[in-house]
Amino acid sequence: MPEYIGKFADCTIATGLLDSRGKLGRGSPVLECEVPDYDIIDSVEYEYVPKDTFFLKATKGCVHKCRFCAVPKLEPRYSGYKDLPYQVHKAVLRHGERQNMALLDNNVLAHPALNRIIDQIRDLGFGRGMWWNKRFRYVDFNQGIDARIIAGNPNIADLLYGINLSPVRLAFDTMSMEKHYRKAIELMARAGFREFTNYMLYNFIDSPEDFYRRLHINLDLSRQHQITITGFPMRYAPIDAVSRQYVSPTWKWRYLRGIRCILLATRGLIGTNPSFIDTAFGRTFEEFIEIVSMPDRYIIFRNEHKNNGASEWRRIYHRLSENEKMEFMDLLDVLNRNPKDRIALIAKNRRYRNILAHYYEPAES
């Protein structure tokens, strides 16, 4: 968004890839080929993950043009291949040997030279079962691998099993991908992979019910193949948005807020323990909607408020008709978007005063 940035910042904006000389001024090098400054990792006050890792990129762009994704705009042409041994050699000279490897490609599986890429990863010391410094050396395709490509070519799962790929990252962004996703999981599990950390987009074209169904599909696949699929929900916002307030027409703001509250306790991840899923997200879709409709503290500190506040909230909530529940969810959205007018808006609303008292402290209402 160079035009938007230009309105607020007095600077020169270089657009596009830094793949030719002079992009950042006369005589500036081809920065795309430069070794990343690994020392930045040591400058932060927390432990950066992944640490002790080669950061590499073999390809640019993606063969898909998904509407929710920024890649087609940032890297509009799918291309490559950038030699991995050369990148590792330059990194070792500047920063020393590294334990693990992270490839930042957006869709490495789509490249015709995939076999060569995997061979080079293995030859660099990251083949299945290889050690260095008395520890396994892991490879992370950090942006994920394409379930559609795996489902269409069973040989890829076996090819990937030839390297220390961990974790396996797939995406289950919409229910339209279910067939390919199930097949990819089956093939990867059959090849020998046991642990998956899979992205789950929500607040895009999906519905809350779609999101809930995908949770249980991951649970079913984990049981069926005796594997572990950890879900990593990612809330959608348009790529040209300047805030995180976007709410899809199929969602309610309160539902999105409720999911965030649940994920606070899990650091953003969803495991495959059935009792956890039932407790955190509900045994049925109706329970799920009820949970994500609750005030923040009743979700985050559920045990403390189980018989202290939450039960009273639930009694009032159950007395509302379905239309009233939707109307109330819309009211919460309005109150969230208008914090300056919130006190006045609550004071005027007699219909939902009793239940609103559970969302806002007396000082706020």
Kinemage of the C-alpha trace (Angstrom):
@kinemage 1
@onewidth
@group {chain A} dominant
@subgroup {mainchain}
@vectorlist {calphas} color= white
{ca met a 1} P 0.000 0.000 0.000
{ca pro a 2} L 2.617 2.596 -1.061
{ca glu a 3} L 0.016 5.339 -1.649
{ca tyr a 4} L -1.373 4.940 1.883
{ca ile a 5} L 2.100 4.933 3.449
{ca gly a 6} L 3.026 8.023 1.420
{ca lys a 7} L 0.192 9.996 3.031
{ca phe a 8} L 1.597 9.531 6.526
{ca ala a 9} L 5.360 9.152 6.108
{ca asp a 10} L 7.844 11.562 4.563
{ca cys a 11} L 10.003 9.013 2.804
{ca thr a 12} L 10.941 7.495 -0.515
{ca ile a 13} L 9.060 4.262 -1.135
{ca ala a 14} L 10.663 1.471 -3.152
{ca thr a 15} L 7.996 -0.874 -4.505
{ca gly a 16} L 8.355 -4.416 -5.801
{ca leu a 17} L 11.058 -7.006 -5.233
{ca leu a 18} L 14.600 -5.953 -4.417
{ca asp a 19} L 15.857 -8.193 -7.204
{ca ser a 20} L 17.952 -5.720 -9.196
{ca arg a 21} L 20.640 -3.131 -8.525
{ca gly a 22} L 19.759 0.412 -7.599
{ca lys a 23} L 16.362 -0.312 -6.035
{ca leu a 24} L 17.389 1.478 -2.817
{ca gly a 25} L 19.473 4.181 -4.431
{ca arg a 26} L 22.244 4.434 -6.957
{ca gly a 27} L 24.743 1.607 -6.592
{ca ser a 28} L 22.716 -0.392 -4.059
{ca pro a 29} L 23.218 -4.163 -4.467
{ca val a 30} L 20.687 -6.878 -5.271
{ca leu a 31} L 19.451 -7.201 -1.700
{ca glu a 32} L 17.313 -10.259 -2.428
{ca cys a 33} L 20.522 -12.282 -2.667
{ca glu a 34} L 22.033 -10.963 0.544
{ca val a 35} L 22.416 -13.169 3.622
{ca pro a 36} L 19.829 -12.243 6.287
{ca asp a 37} L 21.260 -10.471 9.352
{ca tyr a 38} L 20.959 -13.334 11.831
{ca asp a 39} L 22.362 -11.129 14.619
{ca ile a 40} L 18.971 -9.365 14.825
{ca ile a 41} L 17.597 -12.519 16.478
{ca asp a 42} L 19.938 -12.035 19.429
{ca ser a 43} L 18.883 -8.401 19.899
{ca val a 44} L 15.338 -9.154 21.120
{ca glu a 45} L 14.528 -9.535 24.819
{ca tyr a 46} L 12.713 -12.854 24.380
{ca glu a 47} L 13.808 -16.215 22.971
{ca tyr a 48} L 13.146 -16.067 19.245
{ca val a 49} L 11.725 -19.213 17.653
{ca pro a 50} L 12.988 -20.750 15.428
{ca lys a 51} L 16.479 -20.165 16.763
{ca asp a 52} L 19.834 -21.482 15.547
{ca thr a 53} L 18.350 -21.860 12.065
{ca phe a 54} L 19.279 -21.243 8.428
{ca phe a 55} L 16.631 -18.967 6.851
{ca leu a 56} L 16.409 -19.819 3.163
{ca lys a 57} L 14.138 -19.343 0.187
{ca ala a 58} L 14.271 -21.515 -2.923
{ca thr a 59} L 11.331 -20.031 -4.855
{ca lys a 60} L 9.196 -16.895 -5.096
{ca gly a 61} L 5.449 -16.509 -5.377
{ca cys a 62} L 2.725 -19.137 -5.609
{ca val a 63} L 0.828 -20.903 -8.374
{ca his a 64} L -2.506 -20.060 -6.693
{ca lys a 65} L -4.241 -16.680 -6.503
{ca cys a 66} L -6.215 -17.053 -3.276
{ca arg a 67} L -8.253 -13.926 -2.544
{ca phe a 68} L -7.299 -13.842 1.123
{ca cys a 69} L -3.552 -13.974 0.459
{ca ala a 70} L -1.056 -11.134 -0.055
{ca val a 71} L 1.470 -13.284 -1.934
{ca pro a 72} L -0.013 -12.716 -5.442
{ca lys a 73} L 0.413 -8.980 -4.884
{ca leu a 74} L 3.826 -9.052 -3.202
{ca glu a 75} L 5.339 -11.747 -5.443
{ca pro a 76} L 3.024 -11.876 -8.486
{ca arg a 77} L 5.137 -14.250 -10.591
{ca tyr a 78} L 5.948 -17.799 -9.491
{ca ser a 79} L 9.631 -18.390 -10.146
{ca gly a 80} L 12.875 -19.861 -8.825
{ca tyr a 81} L 15.023 -21.836 -8.272
{ca lys a 82} L 17.619 -20.244 -5.904
{ca asp a 83} L 20.463 -22.596 -5.065
{ca leu a 84} L 20.249 -23.748 -1.419
{ca pro a 85} L 23.922 -24.864 -0.958
{ca tyr a 86} L 25.081 -21.407 -2.081
{ca gln a 87} L 22.777 -19.694 0.440
{ca val a 88} L 23.935 -21.978 3.244
{ca his a 89} L 27.601 -21.465 2.312
{ca lys a 90} L 27.246 -17.671 2.499
{ca ala a 91} L 25.383 -17.889 5.816
{ca val a 92} L 28.029 -20.162 7.339
{ca leu a 93} L 30.820 -17.790 6.315
{ca arg a 94} L 29.093 -14.858 7.988
{ca his a 95} L 27.290 -16.435 10.945
{ca gly a 96} L 28.592 -19.975 11.381
{ca glu a 97} L 26.908 -23.365 11.191
{ca arg a 98} L 23.237 -23.671 12.185
{ca gln a 99} L 21.339 -26.557 13.739
{ca asn a 100} L 18.103 -26.373 11.746
{ca met a 101} L 16.706 -25.068 8.471
{ca ala a 102} L 13.605 -22.981 7.694
{ca leu a 103} L 12.428 -22.518 4.126
{ca leu a 104} L 10.272 -19.403 3.721
{ca asp a 105} L 8.847 -20.387 0.309
{ca asn a 106} L 5.147 -19.757 -0.204
{ca asn a 107} L 4.625 -22.927 -2.256
{ca val a 108} L 7.806 -24.915 -2.714
{ca leu a 109} L 5.954 -28.117 -3.707
{ca ala a 110} L 4.722 -26.515 -6.945
{ca his a 111} L 8.195 -26.103 -8.408
{ca pro a 112} L 9.295 -28.520 -11.182
{ca ala a 113} L 12.688 -28.833 -9.464
{ca leu a 114} L 11.179 -30.135 -6.201
{ca asn a 115} L 13.189 -33.383 -6.362
{ca arg a 116} L 16.392 -31.381 -6.736
{ca ile a 117} L 15.425 -29.109 -3.809
{ca ile a 118} L 14.810 -32.122 -1.564
{ca asp a 119} L 18.072 -33.747 -2.690
{ca gln a 120} L 20.006 -30.591 -1.798
{ca ile a 121} L 18.340 -30.359 1.619
{ca arg a 122} L 19.350 -33.944 2.300
{ca asp a 123} L 22.911 -33.402 0.995
{ca leu a 124} L 23.269 -30.377 3.274
{ca gly a 125} L 22.876 -32.714 6.260
{ca phe a 126} L 19.129 -32.564 6.844
{ca gly a 127} L 18.121 -36.001 5.610
{ca arg a 128} L 15.841 -38.319 7.613
{ca gly a 129} L 17.530 -39.263 10.879
{ca met a 130} L 20.565 -37.000 10.419
{ca trp a 131} L 22.216 -35.449 13.488
{ca trp a 132} L 24.547 -32.549 14.116
{ca asn a 133} L 25.917 -31.298 17.419
{ca lys a 134} L 24.394 -34.405 19.090
{ca arg a 135} L 20.855 -33.361 18.078
{ca phe a 136} L 18.484 -34.020 15.189
{ca arg a 137} L 18.532 -31.405 12.446
{ca tyr a 138} L 15.026 -30.316 11.491
{ca val a 139} L 13.615 -28.716 8.366
{ca asp a 140} L 10.587 -26.428 8.631
{ca phe a 141} L 8.674 -25.323 5.532
{ca asn a 142} L 7.573 -22.359 7.574
{ca gln a 143} L 4.847 -21.049 5.252
{ca gly a 144} L 3.281 -24.500 4.912
{ca ile a 145} L 3.001 -27.073 2.141
{ca asp a 146} L 0.124 -27.411 -0.332
{ca ala a 147} L -2.372 -30.167 0.520
{ca arg a 148} L -3.803 -30.003 -3.014
{ca ile a 149} L -0.444 -30.859 -4.572
{ca ile a 150} L 0.198 -33.690 -2.108
{ca ala a 151} L -3.275 -35.140 -2.713
{ca gly a 152} L -2.665 -35.067 -6.478
{ca asn a 153} L 0.734 -36.761 -6.338
{ca pro a 154} L 1.128 -39.545 -3.726
{ca asn a 155} L 4.887 -39.739 -4.358
{ca ile a 156} L 5.460 -36.318 -2.763
{ca ala a 157} L 4.657 -37.586 0.747
{ca asp a 158} L 7.365 -40.255 0.456
{ca leu a 159} L 9.766 -37.701 -1.032
{ca leu a 160} L 9.252 -35.372 1.934
{ca tyr a 161} L 9.779 -38.227 4.373
{ca gly a 162} L 13.354 -38.417 3.108
{ca ile a 163} L 14.208 -35.250 5.072
{ca asn a 164} L 13.765 -34.317 8.753
{ca leu a 165} L 10.603 -32.285 8.058
{ca ser a 166} L 9.121 -31.110 11.374
{ca pro a 167} L 6.553 -29.883 11.952
{ca val a 168} L 4.431 -30.676 8.924
{ca arg a 169} L 2.377 -27.565 8.163
{ca leu a 170} L -0.711 -27.826 5.990
{ca ala a 171} L -3.613 -25.409 5.579
{ca phe a 172} L -7.306 -26.171 6.017
{ca asp a 173} L -8.619 -22.719 5.166
{ca thr a 174} L -12.117 -23.536 3.899
{ca met a 175} L -14.464 -26.522 3.817
{ca ser a 176} L -14.033 -26.627 0.027
{ca met a 177} L -10.542 -28.057 0.695
{ca glu a 178} L -11.817 -30.942 2.814
{ca lys a 179} L -11.344 -33.671 0.189
{ca his a 180} L -7.764 -32.642 -0.644
{ca tyr a 181} L -6.922 -32.030 3.004
{ca arg a 182} L -8.123 -35.468 4.125
{ca lys a 183} L -6.214 -37.162 1.303
{ca ala a 184} L -3.011 -35.227 2.035
{ca ile a 185} L -3.178 -36.143 5.739
{ca glu a 186} L -3.760 -39.804 4.838
{ca leu a 187} L -0.766 -39.858 2.471
{ca met a 188} L 1.546 -38.058 4.885
{ca ala a 189} L 0.519 -40.354 7.748
{ca arg a 190} L 1.037 -43.411 5.556
{ca ala a 191} L 4.520 -42.132 4.656
{ca gly a 192} L 5.391 -41.997 8.364
{ca phe a 193} L 4.615 -38.452 9.576
{ca arg a 194} L 2.985 -38.346 13.019
{ca glu a 195} L 2.778 -34.676 14.004
{ca phe a 196} L 1.105 -31.827 12.130
{ca thr a 197} L 0.614 -28.121 12.892
{ca asn a 198} L -2.044 -26.929 10.490
{ca tyr a 199} L -3.284 -23.445 9.684
{ca met a 200} L -7.019 -22.756 9.917
{ca leu a 201} L -8.218 -19.503 8.364
{ca tyr a 202} L -11.457 -18.115 9.765
{ca asn a 203} L -13.533 -14.935 9.354
{ca phe a 204} L -13.112 -15.140 5.557
{ca ile a 205} L -15.892 -16.851 3.544
{ca asp a 206} L -16.388 -19.556 6.155
{ca ser a 207} L -19.092 -19.587 8.803
{ca pro a 208} L -18.731 -20.317 12.538
{ca glu a 209} L -20.189 -23.756 11.816
{ca asp a 210} L -17.492 -24.362 9.180
{ca phe a 211} L -14.830 -23.489 11.744
{ca tyr a 212} L -16.357 -25.856 14.307
{ca arg a 213} L -16.595 -28.667 11.723
{ca arg a 214} L -12.919 -28.280 10.822
{ca leu a 215} L -11.970 -28.633 14.489
{ca his a 216} L -13.719 -31.991 14.578
{ca ile a 217} L -12.342 -33.112 11.230
{ca asn a 218} L -8.842 -32.644 12.694
{ca leu a 219} L -9.944 -34.606 15.744
{ca asp a 220} L -11.368 -37.427 13.602
{ca leu a 221} L -8.252 -37.606 11.410
{ca ser a 222} L -6.029 -37.742 14.499
{ca arg a 223} L -7.965 -40.711 15.827
{ca gln a 224} L -8.216 -42.468 12.473
{ca his a 225} L -4.502 -42.288 11.623
{ca gln a 226} L -3.135 -42.245 15.188
{ca ile a 227} L -1.430 -38.915 14.627
{ca thr a 228} L -1.486 -35.499 16.293
{ca ile a 229} L -2.937 -32.541 14.383
{ca thr a 230} L -2.511 -29.259 16.212
{ca gly a 231} L -4.758 -26.536 14.813
{ca phe a 232} L -3.401 -23.007 14.396
{ca pro a 233} L -6.368 -20.657 13.809
{ca met a 234} L -5.586 -17.485 11.870
{ca arg a 235} L -8.137 -14.668 11.814
{ca tyr a 236} L -8.605 -13.165 8.358
{ca ala a 237} L -8.283 -9.448 7.696
{ca pro a 238} L -8.258 -7.930 4.189
{ca ile a 239} L -4.728 -7.321 2.936
{ca asp a 240} L -5.510 -3.612 2.459
{ca ala a 241} L -7.002 -3.197 5.948
{ca val a 242} L -5.329 -0.719 8.312
{ca ser a 243} L -6.888 -2.246 11.433
{ca arg a 244} L -7.793 -5.713 12.707
{ca gln a 245} L -11.481 -4.863 13.171
{ca tyr a 246} L -12.822 -6.611 10.040
{ca val a 247} L -15.786 -8.908 10.650
{ca ser a 248} L -16.958 -11.172 7.836
{ca pro a 249} L -20.693 -11.060 6.927
{ca thr a 250} L -20.965 -14.670 8.137
{ca trp a 251} L -19.457 -13.939 11.568
{ca lys a 252} L -20.261 -11.797 14.610
{ca trp a 253} L -17.683 -9.669 16.395
{ca arg a 254} L -18.481 -11.356 19.713
{ca tyr a 255} L -17.805 -14.825 18.247
{ca leu a 256} L -14.374 -13.693 17.019
{ca arg a 257} L -13.632 -12.171 20.396
{ca gly a 258} L -14.738 -15.389 22.096
{ca ile a 259} L -12.359 -17.515 20.003
{ca arg a 260} L -9.525 -15.171 20.897
{ca cys a 261} L -10.341 -15.593 24.590
{ca ile a 262} L -10.260 -19.395 24.251
{ca leu a 263} L -6.914 -19.280 22.446
{ca leu a 264} L -5.345 -17.119 25.160
{ca ala a 265} L -5.156 -20.196 27.357
{ca thr a 266} L -3.591 -22.317 24.610
{ca arg a 267} L -1.107 -19.796 23.166
{ca gly a 268} L -3.021 -19.773 19.917
{ca leu a 269} L -2.976 -23.539 19.325
{ca ile a 270} L -5.728 -26.174 19.450
{ca gly a 271} L -4.749 -29.695 20.497
{ca thr a 272} L -6.480 -32.971 19.774
{ca asn a 273} L -7.546 -34.007 23.262
{ca pro a 274} L -11.292 -34.753 22.869
{ca ser a 275} L -12.131 -33.645 26.414
{ca phe a 276} L -10.304 -30.345 25.833
{ca ile a 277} L -12.195 -29.730 22.589
{ca asp a 278} L -15.520 -30.463 24.311
{ca thr a 279} L -14.712 -28.188 27.235
{ca ala a 280} L -13.097 -25.321 25.333
{ca phe a 281} L -15.294 -25.266 22.232
{ca gly a 282} L -18.430 -27.169 23.251
{ca arg a 283} L -19.783 -30.673 22.664
{ca thr a 284} L -22.131 -29.370 19.949
{ca phe a 285} L -22.180 -26.406 17.594
{ca glu a 286} L -24.925 -24.837 19.725
{ca glu a 287} L -22.662 -25.062 22.798
{ca phe a 288} L -19.823 -23.550 20.783
{ca ile a 289} L -21.940 -20.506 19.894
{ca glu a 290} L -22.981 -20.147 23.530
{ca ile a 291} L -19.365 -20.263 24.743
{ca val a 292} L -18.043 -17.675 22.273
{ca ser a 293} L -21.004 -15.412 23.094
{ca met a 294} L -20.033 -15.223 26.775
{ca pro a 295} L -18.256 -12.246 28.393
{ca asp a 296} L -14.469 -12.427 28.269
{ca arg a 297} L -13.912 -13.298 31.926
{ca tyr a 298} L -16.468 -16.112 31.835
{ca ile a 299} L -14.516 -17.708 28.982
{ca ile a 300} L -10.954 -17.097 30.181
{ca phe a 301} L -11.608 -17.872 33.855
{ca arg a 302} L -14.336 -20.441 33.278
{ca asn a 303} L -13.873 -22.453 36.467
{ca glu a 304} L -13.838 -19.397 38.712
{ca his a 305} L -17.094 -18.073 37.218
{ca lys a 306} L -18.849 -21.381 36.632
{ca asn a 307} L -21.225 -20.814 39.539
{ca asn a 308} L -20.498 -17.152 40.032
{ca gly a 309} L -21.889 -14.958 37.287
{ca ala a 310} L -21.747 -17.369 34.351
{ca ser a 311} L -24.766 -19.345 35.529
{ca glu a 312} L -26.817 -16.141 35.825
{ca trp a 313} L -25.621 -14.985 32.404
{ca arg a 314} L -26.589 -18.352 30.933
{ca arg a 315} L -30.067 -18.141 32.464
{ca ile a 316} L -30.697 -14.747 30.832
{ca tyr a 317} L -29.106 -15.834 27.527
{ca his a 318} L -31.323 -18.920 27.250
{ca arg a 319} L -34.432 -16.788 27.636
{ca leu a 320} L -33.583 -14.861 24.473
{ca ser a 321} L -35.100 -15.958 21.178
{ca glu a 322} L -32.769 -16.684 18.258
{ca asn a 323} L -33.626 -13.310 16.712
{ca glu a 324} L -32.951 -11.574 20.018
{ca lys a 325} L -29.592 -13.319 20.358
{ca met a 326} L -28.564 -12.063 16.912
{ca glu a 327} L -29.800 -8.574 17.736
{ca phe a 328} L -27.841 -8.649 20.986
{ca met a 329} L -24.668 -9.790 19.185
{ca asp a 330} L -25.076 -6.830 16.814
{ca leu a 331} L -25.485 -4.499 19.804
{ca leu a 332} L -22.204 -5.773 21.304
{ca asp a 333} L -20.524 -5.038 17.982
{ca val a 334} L -21.841 -1.455 18.035
{ca leu a 335} L -20.669 -0.967 21.616
{ca asn a 336} L -17.231 -2.305 20.747
{ca arg a 337} L -16.888 0.088 17.809
{ca asn a 338} L -18.088 3.122 19.764
{ca pro a 339} L -16.232 3.181 23.108
{ca lys a 340} L -16.774 6.939 23.566
{ca asp a 341} L -20.554 6.586 23.293
{ca arg a 342} L -20.771 3.263 25.122
{ca ile a 343} L -22.107 4.578 28.432
{ca ala a 344} L -24.868 6.542 26.724
{ca leu a 345} L -25.814 3.661 24.438
{ca ile a 346} L -26.046 1.209 27.347
{ca ala a 347} L -28.117 3.673 29.389
{ca lys a 348} L -30.631 3.977 26.552
{ca asn a 349} L -30.972 0.224 26.078
{ca arg a 350} L -33.491 -1.195 28.531
{ca arg a 351} L -34.220 -4.379 26.599
{ca tyr a 352} L -30.815 -5.976 27.190
{ca arg a 353} L -29.753 -4.104 30.348
{ca asn a 354} L -29.612 -7.194 32.558
{ca ile a 355} L -27.369 -9.215 30.261
{ca leu a 356} L -25.222 -6.188 29.350
{ca ala a 357} L -24.286 -5.865 33.020
{ca his a 358} L -22.258 -9.071 32.637
{ca tyr a 359} L -20.136 -7.559 29.839
{ca tyr a 360} L -19.392 -4.133 31.266
{ca glu a 361} L -18.418 -3.148 34.783
{ca pro a 362} L -20.711 -0.667 36.576
{ca ala a 363} L -18.223 2.125 35.921
{ca glu a 364} L -18.569 1.461 32.206
{ca ser a 365} L -22.357 1.352 32.240
